[in-house]
Amino acid sequence: MLNAREPIEAEIVRLVQGAGGDAPALSLTTDLVGLGLTSLMFAELLIGMEMELGVDPFQGETSIVEMRTVGDLVTAYDDALAAASARA
């Protein structure tokens, strides 16, 4: 099964660097707001992950507003990938 951590972290680094920032050191506890992600950058992150991973974890009960850390995003996408795999 695909793990969402690596693509999420890679996309965050791409977005931050694209905005002129230095590549952040990321961990599962890294605060998303502290990275300087704007709402537009966050939307771009989510669109990129849906395209790359093929799932949208926010169609069900998981709320976007609950995403505070990199780990929150990884868990949401990993859960969505597991659910999609179980349906297949």
TORDREN-467422 format. One record per residue: residue number from 0; residue in one letter; x, y, z of N, C-alpha, C in turn. Coordinates in Angstrom, 1 decimal. Layout:
N
<site><resi>NUM</resi><resn>A</resn><n_X>X</n_X><n_Y>Y</n_Y><n_Z>Z</n_Z><ca_X>X</ca_X><ca_Y>Y</ca_Y><ca_Z>Z</ca_Z><c_X>X</c_X><c_Y>Y</c_Y><c_Z>Z</c_Z></site>
...
END
This chain:
88
<site><resi>0</resi><resn>M</resn><n_X>0.8</n_X><n_Y>-1.2</n_Y><n_Z>0.0</n_Z><ca_X>0.0</ca_X><ca_Y>0.0</ca_Y><ca_Z>0.0</ca_Z><c_X>0.9</c_X><c_Y>1.2</c_Y><c_Z>0.0</c_Z></site>
<site><resi>1</resi><resn>L</resn><n_X>0.4</n_X><n_Y>2.2</n_Y><n_Z>-0.7</n_Z><ca_X>1.2</ca_X><ca_Y>3.5</ca_Y><ca_Z>-0.8</ca_Z><c_X>1.1</c_X><c_Y>4.3</c_Y><c_Z>0.5</c_Z></site>
<site><resi>2</resi><resn>N</resn><n_X>2.2</n_X><n_Y>4.9</n_Y><n_Z>0.9</n_Z><ca_X>2.2</ca_X><ca_Y>5.7</ca_Y><ca_Z>2.1</ca_Z><c_X>2.2</c_X><c_Y>7.2</c_Y><c_Z>1.6</c_Z></site>
<site><resi>3</resi><resn>A</resn><n_X>1.4</n_X><n_Y>8.0</n_Y><n_Z>2.3</n_Z><ca_X>1.2</ca_X><ca_Y>9.4</ca_Y><ca_Z>1.9</ca_Z><c_X>2.3</c_X><c_Y>10.3</c_Y><c_Z>2.4</c_Z></site>
<site><resi>4</resi><resn>R</resn><n_X>3.1</n_X><n_Y>9.9</n_Y><n_Z>3.3</n_Z><ca_X>4.0</ca_X><ca_Y>10.8</ca_Y><ca_Z>4.0</ca_Z><c_X>5.0</c_X><c_Y>11.4</c_Y><c_Z>3.0</c_Z></site>
<site><resi>5</resi><resn>E</resn><n_X>5.7</n_X><n_Y>10.6</n_Y><n_Z>2.2</n_Z><ca_X>6.7</ca_X><ca_Y>11.1</ca_Y><ca_Z>1.3</ca_Z><c_X>6.2</c_X><c_Y>12.1</c_Y><c_Z>0.3</c_Z></site>
<site><resi>6</resi><resn>P</resn><n_X>5.1</n_X><n_Y>11.8</n_Y><n_Z>-0.4</n_Z><ca_X>4.5</ca_X><ca_Y>12.8</ca_Y><ca_Z>-1.4</ca_Z><c_X>4.0</c_X><c_Y>14.1</c_Y><c_Z>-0.7</c_Z></site>
<site><resi>7</resi><resn>I</resn><n_X>3.5</n_X><n_Y>14.0</n_Y><n_Z>0.5</n_Z><ca_X>3.0</ca_X><ca_Y>15.2</ca_Y><ca_Z>1.2</ca_Z><c_X>4.1</c_X><c_Y>16.1</c_Y><c_Z>1.5</c_Z></site>
<site><resi>8</resi><resn>E</resn><n_X>5.2</n_X><n_Y>15.5</n_Y><n_Z>2.1</n_Z><ca_X>6.3</ca_X><ca_Y>16.3</ca_Y><ca_Z>2.5</ca_Z><c_X>7.0</c_X><c_Y>16.9</c_Y><c_Z>1.3</c_Z></site>
<site><resi>9</resi><resn>A</resn><n_X>7.1</n_X><n_Y>16.1</n_Y><n_Z>0.2</n_Z><ca_X>7.8</ca_X><ca_Y>16.7</ca_Y><ca_Z>-1.0</ca_Z><c_X>7.0</c_X><c_Y>17.8</c_Y><c_Z>-1.6</c_Z></site>
<site><resi>10</resi><resn>E</resn><n_X>5.7</n_X><n_Y>17.7</n_Y><n_Z>-1.5</n_Z><ca_X>4.8</ca_X><ca_Y>18.8</ca_Y><ca_Z>-2.1</ca_Z><c_X>4.9</c_X><c_Y>20.0</c_Y><c_Z>-1.2</c_Z></site>
<site><resi>11</resi><resn>I</resn><n_X>4.9</n_X><n_Y>19.9</n_Y><n_Z>0.1</n_Z><ca_X>5.1</ca_X><ca_Y>21.0</ca_Y><ca_Z>1.1</ca_Z><c_X>6.4</c_X><c_Y>21.7</c_Y><c_Z>0.8</c_Z></site>
<site><resi>12</resi><resn>V</resn><n_X>7.5</n_X><n_Y>21.0</n_Y><n_Z>0.7</n_Z><ca_X>8.8</ca_X><ca_Y>21.6</ca_Y><ca_Z>0.4</ca_Z><c_X>8.7</c_X><c_Y>22.3</c_Y><c_Z>-0.9</c_Z></site>
<site><resi>13</resi><resn>R</resn><n_X>8.1</n_X><n_Y>21.8</n_Y><n_Z>-2.0</n_Z><ca_X>8.0</ca_X><ca_Y>22.4</ca_Y><ca_Z>-3.3</ca_Z><c_X>7.2</c_X><c_Y>23.7</c_Y><c_Z>-3.1</c_Z></site>
<site><resi>14</resi><resn>L</resn><n_X>6.1</n_X><n_Y>23.7</n_Y><n_Z>-2.4</n_Z><ca_X>5.3</ca_X><ca_Y>24.9</ca_Y><ca_Z>-2.2</ca_Z><c_X>6.1</c_X><c_Y>26.0</c_Y><c_Z>-1.5</c_Z></site>
<site><resi>15</resi><resn>V</resn><n_X>6.7</n_X><n_Y>25.6</n_Y><n_Z>-0.4</n_Z><ca_X>7.5</ca_X><ca_Y>26.6</ca_Y><ca_Z>0.4</ca_Z><c_X>8.6</c_X><c_Y>27.2</c_Y><c_Z>-0.4</c_Z></site>
<site><resi>16</resi><resn>Q</resn><n_X>9.3</n_X><n_Y>26.4</n_Y><n_Z>-1.1</n_Z><ca_X>10.5</ca_X><ca_Y>26.9</ca_Y><ca_Z>-1.9</ca_Z><c_X>10.0</c_X><c_Y>27.7</c_Y><c_Z>-3.0</c_Z></site>
<site><resi>17</resi><resn>G</resn><n_X>8.8</n_X><n_Y>27.3</n_Y><n_Z>-3.6</n_Z><ca_X>8.3</ca_X><ca_Y>28.1</ca_Y><ca_Z>-4.7</ca_Z><c_X>7.8</c_X><c_Y>29.5</c_Y><c_Z>-4.3</c_Z></site>
<site><resi>18</resi><resn>A</resn><n_X>7.6</n_X><n_Y>29.7</n_Y><n_Z>-3.0</n_Z><ca_X>7.2</ca_X><ca_Y>31.0</ca_Y><ca_Z>-2.5</ca_Z><c_X>8.4</c_X><c_Y>31.7</c_Y><c_Z>-2.0</c_Z></site>
<site><resi>19</resi><resn>G</resn><n_X>9.6</n_X><n_Y>31.2</n_Y><n_Z>-2.2</n_Z><ca_X>10.8</ca_X><ca_Y>31.9</ca_Y><ca_Z>-1.9</ca_Z><c_X>11.4</c_X><c_Y>31.5</c_Y><c_Z>-0.5</c_Z></site>
<site><resi>20</resi><resn>G</resn><n_X>10.8</n_X><n_Y>30.5</n_Y><n_Z>0.1</n_Z><ca_X>11.3</ca_X><ca_Y>30.1</ca_Y><ca_Z>1.4</ca_Z><c_X>12.3</c_X><c_Y>29.0</c_Y><c_Z>1.3</c_Z></site>
<site><resi>21</resi><resn>D</resn><n_X>13.0</n_X><n_Y>28.8</n_Y><n_Z>2.5</n_Z><ca_X>14.0</ca_X><ca_Y>27.7</ca_Y><ca_Z>2.5</ca_Z><c_X>13.2</c_X><c_Y>26.4</c_Y><c_Z>2.7</c_Z></site>
<site><resi>22</resi><resn>A</resn><n_X>13.8</n_X><n_Y>25.3</n_Y><n_Z>2.3</n_Z><ca_X>13.2</ca_X><ca_Y>24.0</ca_Y><ca_Z>2.5</ca_Z><c_X>13.1</c_X><c_Y>23.7</c_Y><c_Z>4.0</c_Z></site>
<site><resi>23</resi><resn>P</resn><n_X>11.9</n_X><n_Y>23.5</n_Y><n_Z>4.4</n_Z><ca_X>11.7</ca_X><ca_Y>23.3</ca_Y><ca_Z>5.9</ca_Z><c_X>12.1</c_X><c_Y>21.8</c_Y><c_Z>6.3</c_Z></site>
<site><resi>24</resi><resn>A</resn><n_X>12.5</n_X><n_Y>21.7</n_Y><n_Z>7.5</n_Z><ca_X>12.7</ca_X><ca_Y>20.4</ca_Y><ca_Z>8.1</ca_Z><c_X>11.4</c_X><c_Y>19.9</c_Y><c_Z>8.6</c_Z></site>
<site><resi>25</resi><resn>L</resn><n_X>10.9</n_X><n_Y>18.8</n_Y><n_Z>8.1</n_Z><ca_X>9.5</ca_X><ca_Y>18.4</ca_Y><ca_Z>8.4</ca_Z><c_X>9.6</c_X><c_Y>17.1</c_Y><c_Z>9.3</c_Z></site>
<site><resi>26</resi><resn>S</resn><n_X>8.6</n_X><n_Y>17.0</n_Y><n_Z>10.1</n_Z><ca_X>8.3</ca_X><ca_Y>15.8</ca_Y><ca_Z>10.9</ca_Z><c_X>6.8</c_X><c_Y>15.7</c_Y><c_Z>11.0</c_Z></site>
<site><resi>27</resi><resn>L</resn><n_X>6.3</n_X><n_Y>14.6</n_Y><n_Z>11.5</n_Z><ca_X>4.9</ca_X><ca_Y>14.4</ca_Y><ca_Z>11.7</ca_Z><c_X>4.3</c_X><c_Y>15.5</c_Y><c_Z>12.6</c_Z></site>
<site><resi>28</resi><resn>T</resn><n_X>5.0</n_X><n_Y>16.1</n_Y><n_Z>13.5</n_Z><ca_X>4.5</ca_X><ca_Y>17.0</ca_Y><ca_Z>14.4</ca_Z><c_X>4.6</c_X><c_Y>18.5</c_Y><c_Z>13.9</c_Z></site>
<site><resi>29</resi><resn>T</resn><n_X>5.2</n_X><n_Y>18.7</n_Y><n_Z>12.7</n_Z><ca_X>5.4</ca_X><ca_Y>20.0</ca_Y><ca_Z>12.2</ca_Z><c_X>4.0</c_X><c_Y>20.7</c_Y><c_Z>12.0</c_Z></site>
<site><resi>30</resi><resn>D</resn><n_X>3.9</n_X><n_Y>21.9</n_Y><n_Z>12.5</n_Z><ca_X>2.7</ca_X><ca_Y>22.6</ca_Y><ca_Z>12.4</ca_Z><c_X>2.5</c_X><c_Y>23.2</c_Y><c_Z>11.0</c_Z></site>
<site><resi>31</resi><resn>L</resn><n_X>1.4</n_X><n_Y>23.0</n_Y><n_Z>10.4</n_Z><ca_X>1.2</ca_X><ca_Y>23.5</ca_Y><ca_Z>9.0</ca_Z><c_X>1.2</c_X><c_Y>25.0</c_Y><c_Z>8.9</c_Z></site>
<site><resi>32</resi><resn>V</resn><n_X>0.6</n_X><n_Y>25.7</n_Y><n_Z>9.9</n_Z><ca_X>0.5</ca_X><ca_Y>27.1</ca_Y><ca_Z>9.9</ca_Z><c_X>1.9</c_X><c_Y>27.7</c_Y><c_Z>10.1</c_Z></site>
<site><resi>33</resi><resn>G</resn><n_X>2.7</n_X><n_Y>27.1</n_Y><n_Z>10.9</n_Z><ca_X>4.1</ca_X><ca_Y>27.5</ca_Y><ca_Z>11.2</ca_Z><c_X>5.0</c_X><c_Y>27.5</c_Y><c_Z>9.9</c_Z></site>
<site><resi>34</resi><resn>L</resn><n_X>4.6</n_X><n_Y>26.7</n_Y><n_Z>8.9</n_Z><ca_X>5.3</ca_X><ca_Y>26.6</ca_Y><ca_Z>7.7</ca_Z><c_X>5.1</c_X><c_Y>27.8</c_Y><c_Z>6.8</c_Z></site>
<site><resi>35</resi><resn>G</resn><n_X>4.1</n_X><n_Y>28.6</n_Y><n_Z>7.1</n_Z><ca_X>3.8</ca_X><ca_Y>29.8</ca_Y><ca_Z>6.3</ca_Z><c_X>3.0</c_X><c_Y>29.5</c_Y><c_Z>5.1</c_Z></site>
<site><resi>36</resi><resn>L</resn><n_X>2.3</n_X><n_Y>28.3</n_Y><n_Z>5.1</n_Z><ca_X>1.4</ca_X><ca_Y>28.0</ca_Y><ca_Z>4.0</ca_Z><c_X>0.2</c_X><c_Y>28.9</c_Y><c_Z>4.0</c_Z></site>
<site><resi>37</resi><resn>T</resn><n_X>0.0</n_X><n_Y>29.6</n_Y><n_Z>2.9</n_Z><ca_X>-1.2</ca_X><ca_Y>30.4</ca_Y><ca_Z>2.8</ca_Z><c_X>-2.4</c_X><c_Y>29.5</c_Y><c_Z>2.4</c_Z></site>
<site><resi>38</resi><resn>S</resn><n_X>-3.6</n_X><n_Y>30.0</n_Y><n_Z>2.5</n_Z><ca_X>-4.8</ca_X><ca_Y>29.2</ca_Y><ca_Z>2.2</ca_Z><c_X>-4.7</c_X><c_Y>28.7</c_Y><c_Z>0.7</c_Z></site>
<site><resi>39</resi><resn>L</resn><n_X>-4.2</n_X><n_Y>29.5</n_Y><n_Z>-0.2</n_Z><ca_X>-4.0</ca_X><ca_Y>29.1</ca_Y><ca_Z>-1.6</ca_Z><c_X>-3.0</c_X><c_Y>28.0</c_Y><c_Z>-1.7</c_Z></site>
<site><resi>40</resi><resn>M</resn><n_X>-1.9</n_X><n_Y>28.1</n_Y><n_Z>-1.0</n_Z><ca_X>-0.9</ca_X><ca_Y>27.0</ca_Y><ca_Z>-1.0</ca_Z><c_X>-1.4</c_X><c_Y>25.7</c_Y><c_Z>-0.4</c_Z></site>
<site><resi>41</resi><resn>F</resn><n_X>-2.2</n_X><n_Y>25.8</n_Y><n_Z>0.6</n_Z><ca_X>-2.8</ca_X><ca_Y>24.7</ca_Y><ca_Z>1.2</ca_Z><c_X>-3.8</c_X><c_Y>24.0</c_Y><c_Z>0.2</c_Z></site>
<site><resi>42</resi><resn>A</resn><n_X>-4.6</n_X><n_Y>24.8</n_Y><n_Z>-0.5</n_Z><ca_X>-5.5</ca_X><ca_Y>24.3</ca_Y><ca_Z>-1.5</ca_Z><c_X>-4.7</c_X><c_Y>23.6</c_Y><c_Z>-2.6</c_Z></site>
<site><resi>43</resi><resn>E</resn><n_X>-3.6</n_X><n_Y>24.2</n_Y><n_Z>-3.0</n_Z><ca_X>-2.7</ca_X><ca_Y>23.6</ca_Y><ca_Z>-4.0</ca_Z><c_X>-2.2</c_X><c_Y>22.3</c_Y><c_Z>-3.5</c_Z></site>
<site><resi>44</resi><resn>L</resn><n_X>-1.8</n_X><n_Y>22.2</n_Y><n_Z>-2.3</n_Z><ca_X>-1.3</ca_X><ca_Y>21.0</ca_Y><ca_Z>-1.7</ca_Z><c_X>-2.3</c_X><c_Y>19.9</c_Y><c_Z>-1.8</c_Z></site>
<site><resi>45</resi><resn>L</resn><n_X>-3.6</n_X><n_Y>20.2</n_Y><n_Z>-1.4</n_Z><ca_X>-4.6</ca_X><ca_Y>19.2</ca_Y><ca_Z>-1.4</ca_Z><c_X>-5.0</c_X><c_Y>18.7</c_Y><c_Z>-2.8</c_Z></site>
<site><resi>46</resi><resn>I</resn><n_X>-5.0</n_X><n_Y>19.6</n_Y><n_Z>-3.7</n_Z><ca_X>-5.2</ca_X><ca_Y>19.3</ca_Y><ca_Z>-5.1</ca_Z><c_X>-4.1</c_X><c_Y>18.4</c_Y><c_Z>-5.7</c_Z></site>
<site><resi>47</resi><resn>G</resn><n_X>-2.9</n_X><n_Y>18.7</n_Y><n_Z>-5.4</n_Z><ca_X>-1.8</ca_X><ca_Y>17.9</ca_Y><ca_Z>-5.8</ca_Z><c_X>-1.8</c_X><c_Y>16.5</c_Y><c_Z>-5.2</c_Z></site>
<site><resi>48</resi><resn>M</resn><n_X>-2.2</n_X><n_Y>16.4</n_Y><n_Z>-3.9</n_Z><ca_X>-2.2</ca_X><ca_Y>15.1</ca_Y><ca_Z>-3.3</ca_Z><c_X>-3.4</c_X><c_Y>14.3</c_Y><c_Z>-3.9</c_Z></site>
<site><resi>49</resi><resn>E</resn><n_X>-4.5</n_X><n_Y>14.9</n_Y><n_Z>-4.2</n_Z><ca_X>-5.6</ca_X><ca_Y>14.1</ca_Y><ca_Z>-4.8</ca_Z><c_X>-5.2</c_X><c_Y>13.6</c_Y><c_Z>-6.1</c_Z></site>
<site><resi>50</resi><resn>M</resn><n_X>-4.5</n_X><n_Y>14.4</n_Y><n_Z>-6.9</n_Z><ca_X>-4.1</ca_X><ca_Y>14.0</ca_Y><ca_Z>-8.2</ca_Z><c_X>-3.0</c_X><c_Y>12.9</c_Y><c_Z>-8.1</c_Z></site>
<site><resi>51</resi><resn>E</resn><n_X>-2.1</n_X><n_Y>13.0</n_Y><n_Z>-7.2</n_Z><ca_X>-1.0</ca_X><ca_Y>12.0</ca_Y><ca_Z>-7.1</ca_Z><c_X>-1.5</c_X><c_Y>10.7</c_Y><c_Z>-6.4</c_Z></site>
<site><resi>52</resi><resn>L</resn><n_X>-2.3</n_X><n_Y>10.9</n_Y><n_Z>-5.4</n_Z><ca_X>-2.7</ca_X><ca_Y>9.7</ca_Y><ca_Z>-4.6</ca_Z><c_X>-4.0</c_X><c_Y>9.1</c_Y><c_Z>-5.0</c_Z></site>
<site><resi>53</resi><resn>G</resn><n_X>-4.8</n_X><n_Y>9.9</n_Y><n_Z>-5.8</n_Z><ca_X>-6.1</ca_X><ca_Y>9.4</ca_Y><ca_Z>-6.3</ca_Z><c_X>-7.2</c_X><c_Y>9.3</c_Y><c_Z>-5.3</c_Z></site>
<site><resi>54</resi><resn>V</resn><n_X>-7.0</n_X><n_Y>9.9</n_Y><n_Z>-4.1</n_Z><ca_X>-8.1</ca_X><ca_Y>9.9</ca_Y><ca_Z>-3.1</ca_Z><c_X>-8.3</c_X><c_Y>11.3</c_Y><c_Z>-2.5</c_Z></site>
<site><resi>55</resi><resn>D</resn><n_X>-9.5</n_X><n_Y>11.6</n_Y><n_Z>-2.1</n_Z><ca_X>-9.8</ca_X><ca_Y>12.8</ca_Y><ca_Z>-1.4</ca_Z><c_X>-10.3</c_X><c_Y>12.5</c_Y><c_Z>0.0</c_Z></site>
<site><resi>56</resi><resn>P</resn><n_X>-9.5</n_X><n_Y>12.6</n_Y><n_Z>1.0</n_Z><ca_X>-9.9</ca_X><ca_Y>12.2</ca_Y><ca_Z>2.4</ca_Z><c_X>-11.0</c_X><c_Y>13.1</c_Y><c_Z>3.0</c_Z></site>
<site><resi>57</resi><resn>F</resn><n_X>-11.3</n_X><n_Y>14.2</n_Y><n_Z>2.3</n_Z><ca_X>-12.2</ca_X><ca_Y>15.1</ca_Y><ca_Z>2.9</ca_Z><c_X>-13.6</c_X><c_Y>15.0</c_Y><c_Z>2.4</c_Z></site>
<site><resi>58</resi><resn>Q</resn><n_X>-13.9</n_X><n_Y>14.0</n_Y><n_Z>1.7</n_Z><ca_X>-15.3</ca_X><ca_Y>13.7</ca_Y><ca_Z>1.2</ca_Z><c_X>-16.2</c_X><c_Y>13.1</c_Y><c_Z>2.2</c_Z></site>
<site><resi>59</resi><resn>G</resn><n_X>-15.6</n_X><n_Y>12.5</n_Y><n_Z>3.2</n_Z><ca_X>-16.3</ca_X><ca_Y>11.8</ca_Y><ca_Z>4.3</ca_Z><c_X>-16.4</c_X><c_Y>12.7</c_Y><c_Z>5.5</c_Z></site>
<site><resi>60</resi><resn>E</resn><n_X>-16.1</n_X><n_Y>12.0</n_Y><n_Z>6.6</n_Z><ca_X>-16.2</ca_X><ca_Y>12.6</ca_Y><ca_Z>7.9</ca_Z><c_X>-15.0</c_X><c_Y>13.4</c_Y><c_Z>8.3</c_Z></site>
<site><resi>61</resi><resn>T</resn><n_X>-13.9</n_X><n_Y>13.2</n_Y><n_Z>7.6</n_Z><ca_X>-12.6</ca_X><ca_Y>14.0</ca_Y><ca_Z>8.0</ca_Z><c_X>-12.8</c_X><c_Y>15.4</c_Y><c_Z>7.5</c_Z></site>
<site><resi>62</resi><resn>S</resn><n_X>-12.5</n_X><n_Y>16.4</n_Y><n_Z>8.4</n_Z><ca_X>-12.6</ca_X><ca_Y>17.8</ca_Y><ca_Z>8.1</ca_Z><c_X>-11.3</c_X><c_Y>18.4</c_Y><c_Z>7.8</c_Z></site>
<site><resi>63</resi><resn>I</resn><n_X>-11.2</n_X><n_Y>19.2</n_Y><n_Z>6.8</n_Z><ca_X>-10.0</ca_X><ca_Y>20.0</ca_Y><ca_Z>6.5</ca_Z><c_X>-9.6</c_X><c_Y>20.8</c_Y><c_Z>7.7</c_Z></site>
<site><resi>64</resi><resn>V</resn><n_X>-10.5</n_X><n_Y>21.4</n_Y><n_Z>8.4</n_Z><ca_X>-10.1</ca_X><ca_Y>22.3</ca_Y><ca_Z>9.5</ca_Z><c_X>-9.5</c_X><c_Y>21.6</c_Y><c_Z>10.6</c_Z></site>
<site><resi>65</resi><resn>E</resn><n_X>-9.5</n_X><n_Y>20.2</n_Y><n_Z>10.6</n_Z><ca_X>-8.9</ca_X><ca_Y>19.5</ca_Y><ca_Z>11.7</ca_Z><c_X>-7.4</c_X><c_Y>19.2</c_Y><c_Z>11.4</c_Z></site>
<site><resi>66</resi><resn>M</resn><n_X>-6.9</n_X><n_Y>19.6</n_Y><n_Z>10.2</n_Z><ca_X>-5.6</ca_X><ca_Y>19.4</ca_Y><ca_Z>9.8</ca_Z><c_X>-4.6</c_X><c_Y>20.5</c_Y><c_Z>10.4</c_Z></site>
<site><resi>67</resi><resn>R</resn><n_X>-3.9</n_X><n_Y>20.1</n_Y><n_Z>11.4</n_Z><ca_X>-3.0</ca_X><ca_Y>21.0</ca_Y><ca_Z>12.1</ca_Z><c_X>-1.5</c_X><c_Y>20.8</c_Y><c_Z>11.8</c_Z></site>
<site><resi>68</resi><resn>T</resn><n_X>-1.2</n_X><n_Y>19.5</n_Y><n_Z>11.6</n_Z><ca_X>0.2</ca_X><ca_Y>19.1</ca_Y><ca_Z>11.5</ca_Z><c_X>0.4</c_X><c_Y>18.2</c_Y><c_Z>10.2</c_Z></site>
<site><resi>69</resi><resn>V</resn><n_X>1.6</n_X><n_Y>18.0</n_Y><n_Z>9.9</n_Z><ca_X>1.9</ca_X><ca_Y>17.1</ca_Y><ca_Z>8.7</ca_Z><c_X>1.4</c_X><c_Y>15.8</c_Y><c_Z>9.0</c_Z></site>
<site><resi>70</resi><resn>G</resn><n_X>1.5</n_X><n_Y>15.3</n_Y><n_Z>10.3</n_Z><ca_X>1.0</ca_X><ca_Y>14.0</ca_Y><ca_Z>10.7</ca_Z><c_X>-0.5</c_X><c_Y>13.9</c_Y><c_Z>10.5</c_Z></site>
<site><resi>71</resi><resn>D</resn><n_X>-1.3</n_X><n_Y>15.0</n_Y><n_Z>10.8</n_Z><ca_X>-2.7</ca_X><ca_Y>14.9</ca_Y><ca_Z>10.6</ca_Z><c_X>-3.0</c_X><c_Y>14.7</c_Y><c_Z>9.1</c_Z></site>
<site><resi>72</resi><resn>L</resn><n_X>-2.3</n_X><n_Y>15.3</n_Y><n_Z>8.2</n_Z><ca_X>-2.5</ca_X><ca_Y>15.1</ca_Y><ca_Z>6.8</ca_Z><c_X>-2.1</c_X><c_Y>13.7</c_Y><c_Z>6.3</c_Z></site>
<site><resi>73</resi><resn>V</resn><n_X>-1.0</n_X><n_Y>13.3</n_Y><n_Z>6.8</n_Z><ca_X>-0.5</ca_X><ca_Y>11.9</ca_Y><ca_Z>6.5</ca_Z><c_X>-1.6</c_X><c_Y>10.9</c_Y><c_Z>6.9</c_Z></site>
<site><resi>74</resi><resn>T</resn><n_X>-2.1</n_X><n_Y>11.0</n_Y><n_Z>8.1</n_Z><ca_X>-3.1</ca_X><ca_Y>10.1</ca_Y><ca_Z>8.6</ca_Z><c_X>-4.4</c_X><c_Y>10.1</c_Y><c_Z>7.8</c_Z></site>
<site><resi>75</resi><resn>A</resn><n_X>-4.8</n_X><n_Y>11.3</n_Y><n_Z>7.5</n_Z><ca_X>-6.0</ca_X><ca_Y>11.4</ca_Y><ca_Z>6.7</ca_Z><c_X>-5.9</c_X><c_Y>10.8</c_Y><c_Z>5.3</c_Z></site>
<site><resi>76</resi><resn>Y</resn><n_X>-4.7</n_X><n_Y>11.0</n_Y><n_Z>4.7</n_Z><ca_X>-4.5</ca_X><ca_Y>10.4</ca_Y><ca_Z>3.3</ca_Z><c_X>-4.3</c_X><c_Y>8.9</c_Y><c_Z>3.4</c_Z></site>
<site><resi>77</resi><resn>D</resn><n_X>-3.5</n_X><n_Y>8.4</n_Y><n_Z>4.4</n_Z><ca_X>-3.3</ca_X><ca_Y>7.0</ca_Y><ca_Z>4.6</ca_Z><c_X>-4.6</c_X><c_Y>6.3</c_Y><c_Z>4.9</c_Z></site>
<site><resi>78</resi><resn>D</resn><n_X>-5.5</n_X><n_Y>6.9</n_Y><n_Z>5.7</n_Z><ca_X>-6.8</ca_X><ca_Y>6.3</ca_Y><ca_Z>6.0</ca_Z><c_X>-7.6</c_X><c_Y>6.2</c_Y><c_Z>4.7</c_Z></site>
<site><resi>79</resi><resn>A</resn><n_X>-7.6</n_X><n_Y>7.3</n_Y><n_Z>3.9</n_Z><ca_X>-8.4</ca_X><ca_Y>7.3</ca_Y><ca_Z>2.7</ca_Z><c_X>-7.8</c_X><c_Y>6.3</c_Y><c_Z>1.7</c_Z></site>
<site><resi>80</resi><resn>L</resn><n_X>-6.5</n_X><n_Y>6.1</n_Y><n_Z>1.6</n_Z><ca_X>-5.9</ca_X><ca_Y>5.1</ca_Y><ca_Z>0.7</ca_Z><c_X>-6.3</c_X><c_Y>3.7</c_Y><c_Z>1.2</c_Z></site>
<site><resi>81</resi><resn>A</resn><n_X>-6.3</n_X><n_Y>3.5</n_Y><n_Z>2.5</n_Z><ca_X>-6.6</ca_X><ca_Y>2.1</ca_Y><ca_Z>3.0</ca_Z><c_X>-8.1</c_X><c_Y>1.8</c_Y><c_Z>2.7</c_Z></site>
<site><resi>82</resi><resn>A</resn><n_X>-9.0</n_X><n_Y>2.8</n_Y><n_Z>2.8</n_Z><ca_X>-10.4</ca_X><ca_Y>2.6</ca_Y><ca_Z>2.6</ca_Z><c_X>-10.6</c_X><c_Y>2.4</c_Y><c_Z>1.1</c_Z></site>
<site><resi>83</resi><resn>A</resn><n_X>-9.9</n_X><n_Y>3.1</n_Y><n_Z>0.2</n_Z><ca_X>-10.0</ca_X><ca_Y>2.9</ca_Y><ca_Z>-1.2</ca_Z><c_X>-9.5</c_X><c_Y>1.5</c_Y><c_Z>-1.6</c_Z></site>
<site><resi>84</resi><resn>S</resn><n_X>-8.5</n_X><n_Y>1.1</n_Y><n_Z>-1.0</n_Z><ca_X>-7.9</ca_X><ca_Y>-0.3</ca_Y><ca_Z>-1.2</ca_Z><c_X>-8.9</c_X><c_Y>-1.4</c_Y><c_Z>-0.8</c_Z></site>
<site><resi>85</resi><resn>A</resn><n_X>-9.5</n_X><n_Y>-1.1</n_Y><n_Z>0.3</n_Z><ca_X>-10.5</ca_X><ca_Y>-2.1</ca_Y><ca_Z>0.8</ca_Z><c_X>-11.7</c_X><c_Y>-2.2</c_Y><c_Z>-0.1</c_Z></site>
<site><resi>86</resi><resn>R</resn><n_X>-12.1</n_X><n_Y>-1.1</n_Y><n_Z>-0.7</n_Z><ca_X>-13.2</ca_X><ca_Y>-1.2</ca_Y><ca_Z>-1.6</ca_Z><c_X>-12.9</c_X><c_Y>-1.8</c_Y><c_Z>-3.0</c_Z></site>
<site><resi>87</resi><resn>A</resn><n_X>-11.6</n_X><n_Y>-1.8</n_Y><n_Z>-3.3</n_Z><ca_X>-11.2</ca_X><ca_Y>-2.3</ca_Y><ca_Z>-4.6</ca_Z><c_X>-11.3</c_X><c_Y>-3.8</c_Y><c_Z>-4.7</c_Z></site>
END
